[in-house]
Amino acid sequence: MTGLSGRDAKTRLVASVALVLLALVAIWLSLRGSTLESARDYEECVEALEASPSFDRSRPPLDDERGSRMTDCNARFAGRRKPGGGYSYYDFMQGRNFDIAGPNPTAEERKQIDREYIEFLDAQRRETVSAELAKRQDEQLQADLEGARRPVGPPLVLTPKSPSSAKRPANRSRSVRCDDNSLACGWSKLSAVVRNAFASSSRTNP
């Protein structure tokens, strides 16, 4: 009888110790989880994740819970600690870093980043237009140079016509034949009459 009661006491003691150990493990795991949730920035979040018992360096990060936890840390904190203090935010749209006060940009810092992005887009547009204009000017210059290098054809020589084929001037001293009643014939006849009249009058006058 006393032997059975001794075994029962030992069994109860082992069960009690096991329950206490399980409770301690549960409390420790919950504290580790709360440490991960209470992280103040990305770096603390990663440190808490690496300190958790579920963290296994031998397994790829995307194959276990570590991958999802790292994604959570990344989603919660956009900024990264700078070596000299403060935080830096990387904007992949502009490909540059911005200094921020805390682990996440404030509303005013977001507005400033957006303004910088608009200016970035304007600068890119101006660069594109300038590059296109320079390309067209270069193409025009190349076309002009190609035109200047082309060989010029033989010079154009103007030769006078042969004298035999040239029209000879009409001899006005010859009498005009008046076969028709043209104005030229009438004028010739009138001038001949006037000449003859003057000639006759000069003969009769002493």
BAFI-3210 file (N, C-alpha, C; in Angstrom, 3 decimals, decimal comma, padded with zeros to 6 digits):
// residues 206
n [1|2|3|4|5|6|7|8|9|10|11|12|13|14|15|16|17|18|19|20|21|22|23|24|25|26|27|28|29|30|31|32|33|34|35|36|37|38|39|40|41|42|43|44|45|46|47|48|49|50|51|52|53|54|55|56|57|58|59|60|61|62|63|64|65|66|67|68|69|70|71|72|73|74|75|76|77|78|79|80|81|82|83|84|85|86|87|88|89|90|91|92|93|94|95|96|97|98|99|100|101|102|103|104|105|106|107|108|109|110|111|112|113|114|115|116|117|118|119|120|121|122|123|124|125|126|127|128|129|130|131|132|133|134|135|136|137|138|139|140|141|142|143|144|145|146|147|148|149|150|151|152|153|154|155|156|157|158|159|160|161|162|163|164|165|166|167|168|169|170|171|172|173|174|175|176|177|178|179|180|181|182|183|184|185|186|187|188|189|190|191|192|193|194|195|196|197|198|199|200|201|202|203|204|205|206]
n.u [000,826|001,881|003,870|002,506|001,445|003,784|004,734|002,724|003,119|005,622|005,015|003,182|004,863|006,743|004,999|004,140|006,526|007,027|004,840|005,377|007,772|006,849|005,129|006,976|008,448|006,442|005,883|008,362|008,543|006,380|007,257|009,463|008,126|006,639|008,707|009,591|007,358|007,342|009,441|011,450|012,511|013,603|016,016|016,002|013,835|014,761|016,857|015,447|014,071|016,146|016,973|014,941|013,613|012,646|014,163|016,318|019,370|020,383|018,470|016,880|015,704|013,119|011,822|010,806|009,328|010,796|011,103|008,557|008,418|010,583|009,601|007,465|008,876|010,099|007,865|006,793|008,728|010,089|012,388|016,001|018,653|021,204|024,785|025,926|023,886|020,344|017,980|017,535|015,765|015,071|014,103|012,907|011,811|013,047|015,609|017,305|018,453|016,776|017,063|015,534|013,635|012,765|012,104|010,229|008,991|007,636|004,423|004,939|007,523|006,982|005,514|007,524|009,249|007,566|007,357|009,988|010,046|008,334|009,810|011,961|010,819|010,194|012,772|013,760|012,063|012,833|015,476|015,045|013,764|015,800|017,787|016,548|016,307|019,022|019,794|018,347|019,505|022,111|021,674|020,819|023,131|024,896|023,649|023,998|026,805|027,253|026,041|027,775|030,081|029,583|030,518|030,911|029,282|030,401|031,487|029,127|029,163|028,755|028,359|028,724|026,528|027,223|028,602|027,496|024,959|023,791|021,518|021,628|021,915|019,365|019,673|019,212|019,654|018,925|016,330|012,997|010,914|007,751|005,290|002,846|000,178|001,300|002,001|004,678|005,483|003,879|004,890|007,464|006,973|005,807|007,910|009,685|008,329|008,262|011,007|011,633|010,074|011,331|013,756|013,187|012,202|014,444|016,009|014,641|014,667|016,775]
n.v [-001,185|001,187|001,296|001,770|004,314|005,763|005,582|006,949|009,509|010,155|010,122|012,174|014,300|014,326|014,901|017,419|018,873|018,682|020,082|022,627|023,190|023,210|025,399|027,429|027,377|028,146|030,709|031,910|031,716|033,328|035,759|036,183|036,426|038,724|040,508|040,634|041,805|044,217|045,628|048,492|049,434|048,464|047,069|046,200|044,528|042,520|041,545|040,488|038,517|036,823|035,951|034,359|031,053|029,693|030,413|029,414|029,125|027,416|026,800|027,952|031,366|031,724|029,376|028,858|029,971|032,163|033,632|034,842|036,365|038,119|039,514|040,751|042,451|044,093|045,275|046,674|048,570|051,087|052,579|052,558|052,099|054,577|054,706|056,880|057,691|058,371|057,829|056,284|056,388|054,436|055,169|053,383|054,127|056,472|055,739|056,495|057,606|058,971|061,107|060,524|061,167|059,164|055,566|055,215|057,183|060,408|062,111|064,610|064,188|062,255|063,783|065,511|063,674|062,858|065,288|065,559|063,386|064,174|066,294|064,780|063,246|065,327|066,231|063,945|063,900|066,284|065,631|063,562|064,925|066,727|064,933|063,774|066,011|066,642|064,346|064,589|066,929|066,019|064,055|065,690|067,203|065,181|064,442|066,814|066,861|064,547|065,327|067,389|065,969|064,610|064,017|066,699|067,283|067,530|070,828|073,235|074,271|077,045|077,422|079,529|079,901|078,737|080,999|080,808|079,883|081,900|084,619|087,039|090,586|092,634|094,430|097,685|099,617|098,863|099,102|098,838|096,336|096,792|095,050|094,738|096,410|097,374|099,020|099,765|099,959|102,046|104,122|104,304|105,119|107,604|108,997|109,054|110,674|113,106|113,660|113,988|116,221|118,224|118,231|119,100|121,661|122,926|123,074|124,851|127,235|130,128]
n.w [000,000|000,841|-001,057|-003,510|-003,041|-002,887|-005,524|-006,868|-005,864|-006,929|-009,665|-009,798|-009,128|-011,248|-013,355|-012,575|-012,686|-015,438|-016,465|-015,439|-016,805|-019,455|-019,294|-018,787|-021,165|-022,960|-022,025|-022,489|-025,276|-025,978|-024,993|-026,647|-029,073|-028,567|-028,301|-030,928|-032,090|-030,741|-031,733|-032,512|-034,876|-038,207|-037,964|-035,280|-035,425|-037,141|-035,579|-033,375|-034,705|-035,545|-033,083|-032,252|-031,498|-033,714|-035,789|-038,310|-039,583|-041,466|-043,296|-046,325|-046,513|-047,581|-047,311|-044,823|-041,731|-041,210|-043,572|-044,042|-041,716|-042,072|-044,240|-042,999|-041,241|-043,090|-044,261|-042,136|-041,447|-043,255|-043,356|-042,923|-040,610|-040,329|-040,419|-038,988|-037,372|-037,215|-039,944|-043,161|-046,212|-048,991|-052,200|-054,716|-057,132|-057,886|-057,523|-055,419|-052,125|-049,247|-046,487|-043,407|-040,390|-038,596|-038,237|-040,204|-042,960|-042,276|-042,754|-043,908|-044,842|-046,748|-048,578|-049,440|-050,679|-052,743|-054,148|-054,971|-056,660|-058,738|-059,799|-060,618|-062,672|-064,472|-065,098|-066,358|-068,582|-069,858|-070,466|-072,282|-074,389|-075,100|-075,890|-078,111|-079,788|-080,152|-081,504|-083,899|-084,935|-085,306|-087,240|-089,362|-089,777|-090,565|-092,963|-094,427|-094,601|-096,095|-098,470|-099,238|-099,789|-102,127|-105,562|-107,889|-110,974|-114,487|-115,597|-116,795|-120,076|-122,093|-125,418|-128,248|-131,100|-134,422|-136,899|-139,406|-139,057|-137,724|-137,696|-140,171|-140,080|-141,405|-144,442|-144,475|-146,259|-148,750|-151,069|-150,227|-151,208|-152,501|-152,674|-151,668|-149,926|-147,471|-144,350|-144,111|-146,779|-147,650|-146,118|-147,138|-149,741|-149,247|-148,045|-150,204|-152,015|-150,610|-150,484|-153,175|-153,740|-152,195|-153,442|-156,047|-155,536|-154,558|-156,805|-158,502|-157,084|-157,012]
ca.u [000,000|002,786|004,604|001,654|001,343|005,082|004,784|001,809|003,739|006,678|004,370|002,635|005,993|007,269|004,003|004,165|007,751|006,840|003,899|006,078|008,704|006,049|004,648|008,114|008,751|005,382|006,097|009,573|008,207|005,498|008,087|010,237|007,202|006,301|009,899|009,550|006,278|007,610|010,671|011,306|012,887|013,867|017,159|015,560|012,921|015,591|017,581|014,506|013,778|017,300|017,087|013,808|013,992|012,232|015,125|017,255|020,257|020,733|017,396|016,683|014,743|011,770|011,239|010,315|008,621|011,690|010,833|007,375|008,746|011,419|008,690|006,736|009,790|010,289|006,628|006,558|009,722|010,625|013,710|017,122|019,578|022,426|025,913|026,159|022,651|019,228|017,494|017,561|014,694|015,431|012,977|013,349|011,341|014,059|016,924|018,138|018,106|016,337|017,228|014,278|013,871|012,499|012,166|009,301|008,840|006,433|003,570|005,645|008,645|006,393|005,201|008,797|009,715|006,708|007,755|011,263|009,761|007,783|010,952|012,752|010,147|010,380|014,165|013,881|011,379|013,686|016,623|014,588|013,541|017,113|018,473|015,889|016,688|020,428|019,860|017,887|020,520|023,227|021,284|020,816|024,528|025,441|023,096|024,664|028,171|027,183|025,755|028,966|031,106|029,235|031,275|030,158|029,332|031,225|030,948|028,248|029,840|027,852|029,076|027,898|026,145|028,132|028,215|026,693|023,562|023,240|020,757|022,333|021,020|018,769|020,274|018,161|019,934|018,229|014,940|012,008|009,962|006,376|004,361|001,516|-000,193|001,612|002,314|006,072|005,533|003,255|005,831|008,566|006,484|005,595|009,212|010,252|007,610|008,706|012,359|011,592|009,506|012,376|014,824|012,711|012,079|015,777|016,500|013,964|015,057|018,141]
ca.v [000,000|002,339|001,313|002,419|005,737|006,364|005,727|008,028|010,788|010,418|010,426|013,537|015,233|014,415|015,601|018,833|019,483|018,781|021,186|023,886|023,417|023,601|026,764|028,326|027,448|028,940|032,116|032,379|031,907|034,488|036,946|036,373|036,940|040,108|041,297|040,840|042,755|045,520|046,197|049,922|049,694|047,268|046,338|045,492|043,458|041,422|040,971|039,656|037,349|035,917|035,392|033,464|029,632|029,161|030,871|028,359|029,686|026,414|026,697|029,196|032,222|031,667|028,062|028,690|031,118|033,315|034,433|035,683|037,332|039,147|040,338|041,596|043,505|045,009|046,026|047,563|049,643|051,443|053,184|051,756|052,887|055,086|054,499|058,027|058,036|058,706|056,773|056,559|055,706|054,253|055,226|052,646|054,809|057,468|055,142|057,293|057,576|060,199|061,114|060,670|061,314|057,930|054,324|055,359|058,593|061,105|062,586|065,712|063,605|061,602|064,843|065,972|062,624|062,934|066,476|065,228|062,447|064,956|066,973|063,732|062,924|066,472|066,212|062,848|064,310|067,269|064,921|062,818|065,885|067,226|063,864|063,635|067,176|066,479|063,272|065,126|067,849|065,210|063,431|066,738|067,526|064,066|064,534|067,936|066,456|063,587|066,094|068,141|065,052|064,042|064,673|067,631|066,891|068,399|072,192|073,541|075,186|077,693|077,713|080,325|079,205|078,999|082,231|080,540|079,682|083,101|085,484|088,232|091,744|093,065|095,615|098,689|100,544|098,401|099,573|097,859|095,987|097,045|094,263|094,787|097,730|097,406|100,334|100,070|100,395|103,382|105,078|104,456|105,928|108,973|109,640|109,298|111,822|114,308|113,930|114,502|117,583|119,120|118,290|119,936|123,049|123,494|123,339|126,021|128,455|130,519]
ca.w [000,000|000,886|-002,335|-004,517|-002,750|-003,234|-006,992|-007,244|-005,507|-007,911|-010,951|-009,701|-009,105|-012,624|-014,163|-012,173|-013,250|-016,888|-016,720|-015,169|-017,910|-020,624|-019,070|-018,952|-022,604|-023,597|-021,639|-023,172|-026,691|-026,102|-024,788|-027,866|-030,084|-028,251|-028,610|-032,373|-032,379|-030,128|-032,293|-032,807|-036,257|-039,016|-037,432|-034,063|-035,858|-037,658|-034,433|-032,620|-035,529|-035,493|-031,726|-031,975|-031,653|-035,019|-036,788|-038,677|-040,604|-042,471|-044,285|-047,082|-045,815|-048,123|-047,076|-043,461|-041,148|-041,220|-044,764|-043,822|-040,661|-042,693|-045,048|-042,039|-040,783|-044,211|-044,466|-040,985|-041,357|-044,578|-043,204|-042,437|-039,783|-040,928|-039,489|-038,117|-036,667|-038,098|-040,833|-044,597|-046,957|-050,399|-053,141|-055,895|-058,343|-058,253|-057,394|-054,513|-050,704|-048,596|-045,027|-042,668|-038,946|-037,861|-039,021|-041,329|-043,321|-041,809|-043,850|-044,573|-045,588|-047,923|-049,548|-050,010|-051,588|-053,932|-054,916|-055,617|-057,742|-059,850|-060,412|-061,266|-063,934|-065,364|-065,569|-067,318|-069,816|-070,532|-071,025|-073,456|-075,470|-075,519|-076,618|-079,417|-080,590|-080,527|-082,498|-085,184|-085,439|-085,772|-088,508|-090,378|-090,056|-091,339|-094,320|-095,094|-094,917|-097,196|-099,686|-099,621|-100,279|-103,425|-106,640|-108,726|-112,377|-115,330|-115,668|-117,923|-121,003|-123,054|-126,674|-129,184|-132,328|-135,543|-137,618|-140,607|-138,703|-137,098|-138,605|-140,583|-139,982|-142,680|-145,052|-144,563|-147,353|-149,950|-151,212|-149,791|-152,255|-152,061|-153,474|-151,044|-149,386|-146,044|-143,787|-144,440|-148,182|-147,715|-145,513|-148,091|-150,869|-148,780|-147,858|-151,527|-152,576|-149,891|-150,918|-154,540|-153,707|-151,703|-154,473|-157,154|-155,087|-154,422|-158,145|-159,073|-156,317|-157,314]
c.u [000,858|003,584|003,815|001,567|002,642|005,218|003,890|002,424|004,829|006,077|003,820|003,755|006,564|006,303|003,999|005,374|007,617|005,906|004,566|007,039|007,977|005,557|005,772|008,491|007,724|005,557|007,301|009,304|007,323|006,278|008,928|009,357|006,847|007,493|009,942|008,502|006,574|008,894|010,429|011,703|013,219|014,985|016,802|014,658|013,725|016,362|016,673|014,172|014,921|017,473|015,971|014,217|013,606|013,205|016,149|018,095|020,538|019,664|017,253|015,583|013,320|011,083|010,682|009,621|009,479|011,407|009,656|007,637|009,616|010,580|007,895|007,614|009,965|009,053|006,385|007,480|010,338|012,041|014,744|018,059|020,791|023,572|026,130|024,965|021,578|018,878|017,541|016,456|015,104|014,171|013,424|012,882|012,365|015,463|017,851|017,610|017,695|016,559|015,872|014,584|013,728|012,564|011,212|009,173|007,547|005,626|004,268|006,827|008,149|006,075|006,466|009,345|008,889|007,070|009,062|011,036|009,196|008,906|011,841|012,148|010,299|011,785|014,368|013,234|012,236|014,904|016,237|014,392|014,871|017,860|017,876|016,272|018,141|020,582|019,430|018,906|021,721|022,906|021,285|022,238|025,179|024,939|023,754|026,085|028,200|026,914|026,969|030,053|030,802|030,001|030,360|030,332|030,206|030,608|030,119|028,926|028,816|028,653|028,173|027,587|027,109|027,658|027,339|025,230|022,934|022,519|021,582|021,392|020,548|019,437|019,191|018,400|019,228|016,807|013,988|011,063|008,562|005,427|002,955|001,286|000,074|001,978|003,745|006,211|004,943|004,197|007,007|008,156|006,321|006,929|009,875|009,608|008,097|010,123|012,408|011,070|010,554|013,469|014,406|012,621|013,439|016,384|015,901|014,353|016,508|019,000]
c.v [001,231|002,446|002,015|003,907|006,441|006,565|006,855|009,389|011,144|010,805|011,835|014,585|015,423|015,171|017,076|019,543|019,666|019,937|022,540|024,219|023,858|025,038|027,774|028,498|028,306|030,423|032,684|032,649|033,133|035,787|037,230|036,949|038,382|041,015|041,609|041,883|044,149|046,159|047,635|050,275|048,376|046,423|045,578|044,324|042,257|040,755|040,059|038,386|036,341|035,285|034,405|032,013|029,067|029,563|029,777|028,882|028,690|026,302|028,012|030,042|032,116|030,342|027,884|029,960|032,365|034,226|035,366|036,726|038,462|040,082|041,263|042,751|044,559|045,869|047,026|048,759|049,889|051,979|052,191|052,663|053,334|054,910|055,667|058,418|058,486|057,548|057,256|055,748|055,633|054,237|054,572|053,296|055,831|056,907|055,930|057,204|058,959|060,060|061,353|060,655|059,988|056,710|054,312|056,847|059,171|061,569|063,708|065,189|062,876|062,636|065,343|064,955|062,634|064,136|066,216|064,278|063,170|065,693|065,982|063,367|064,063|066,493|065,106|063,213|065,310|066,600|064,155|063,749|066,404|066,176|063,679|064,783|067,056|065,398|063,783|066,078|067,093|064,554|064,457|067,115|066,433|064,121|065,665|067,569|065,460|064,301|066,868|067,236|064,485|064,757|065,547|067,196|067,835|069,790|072,389|074,604|075,721|078,057|078,509|079,519|079,581|080,210|081,966|080,400|080,913|083,942|086,715|089,420|092,184|094,346|096,637|099,668|100,154|098,911|098,459|097,600|096,155|096,336|094,317|096,179|097,789|098,817|100,737|100,577|101,781|104,456|105,328|105,348|107,378|109,689|109,934|110,525|113,106|114,673|114,549|115,932|118,576|119,290|119,212|121,384|123,712|123,796|124,619|127,290|128,789|130,461]
c.w [000,000|-000,389|-003,412|-004,277|-003,057|-004,739|-007,463|-006,958|-006,509|-009,260|-010,951|-009,741|-010,513|-013,510|-013,844|-012,758|-014,760|-017,235|-016,500|-016,308|-019,180|-020,497|-019,271|-020,427|-023,322|-023,285|-022,375|-024,654|-026,892|-025,901|-026,019|-028,973|-029,833|-028,502|-030,101|-032,736|-031,832|-030,639|-032,720|-034,232|-036,951|-038,416|-036,164|-034,426|-036,361|-036,523|-033,622|-033,388|-035,464|-034,110|-031,416|-032,230|-033,010|-036,130|-037,056|-039,840|-041,732|-043,561|-045,040|-046,454|-046,336|-047,837|-045,686|-042,992|-041,169|-042,418|-044,580|-042,752|-041,214|-043,555|-044,149|-041,557|-041,879|-044,442|-043,336|-040,974|-042,730|-044,489|-042,707|-041,640|-040,588|-039,936|-038,533|-037,283|-037,636|-039,008|-042,282|-045,263|-048,425|-051,254|-054,445|-057,186|-058,833|-058,186|-056,492|-053,095|-050,219|-047,095|-044,371|-041,172|-038,201|-038,748|-040,211|-041,670|-042,732|-043,031|-044,626|-045,383|-046,830|-049,006|-050,235|-051,010|-052,867|-054,795|-055,671|-056,796|-058,966|-060,572|-061,169|-062,626|-064,941|-065,944|-066,603|-068,647|-070,586|-071,168|-072,285|-074,641|-076,002|-076,330|-078,005|-080,336|-081,054|-081,599|-083,865|-085,785|-085,981|-087,110|-089,640|-090,783|-090,898|-092,788|-095,095|-095,492|-096,075|-098,515|-100,163|-100,189|-101,655|-104,545|-107,494|-110,169|-113,192|-115,440|-116,921|-118,789|-121,979|-124,292|-127,604|-130,435|-133,442|-136,343|-138,814|-140,278|-138,078|-138,137|-138,943|-140,486|-141,353|-143,164|-145,302|-145,715|-148,637|-149,949|-150,858|-150,924|-151,730|-152,976|-152,906|-150,489|-147,893|-145,623|-144,114|-145,872|-148,329|-147,179|-146,451|-149,261|-150,457|-148,602|-149,202|-152,181|-151,939|-150,326|-152,324|-154,583|-153,245|-152,758|-155,615|-156,766|-154,948|-155,800|-158,721|-158,364|-156,656|-156,062]
res [m|t|g|l|s|g|r|d|a|k|t|r|l|v|a|s|v|a|l|v|l|l|a|l|v|a|i|w|l|s|l|r|g|s|t|l|e|s|a|r|d|y|e|e|c|v|e|a|l|e|a|s|p|s|f|d|r|s|r|p|p|l|d|d|e|r|g|s|r|m|t|d|c|n|a|r|f|a|g|r|r|k|p|g|g|g|y|s|y|y|d|f|m|q|g|r|n|f|d|i|a|g|p|n|p|t|a|e|e|r|k|q|i|d|r|e|y|i|e|f|l|d|a|q|r|r|e|t|v|s|a|e|l|a|k|r|q|d|e|q|l|q|a|d|l|e|g|a|r|r|p|v|g|p|p|l|v|l|t|p|k|s|p|s|s|a|k|r|p|a|n|r|s|r|s|v|r|c|d|d|n|s|l|a|c|g|w|s|k|l|s|a|v|v|r|n|a|f|a|s|s|s|r|t|n|p]
***
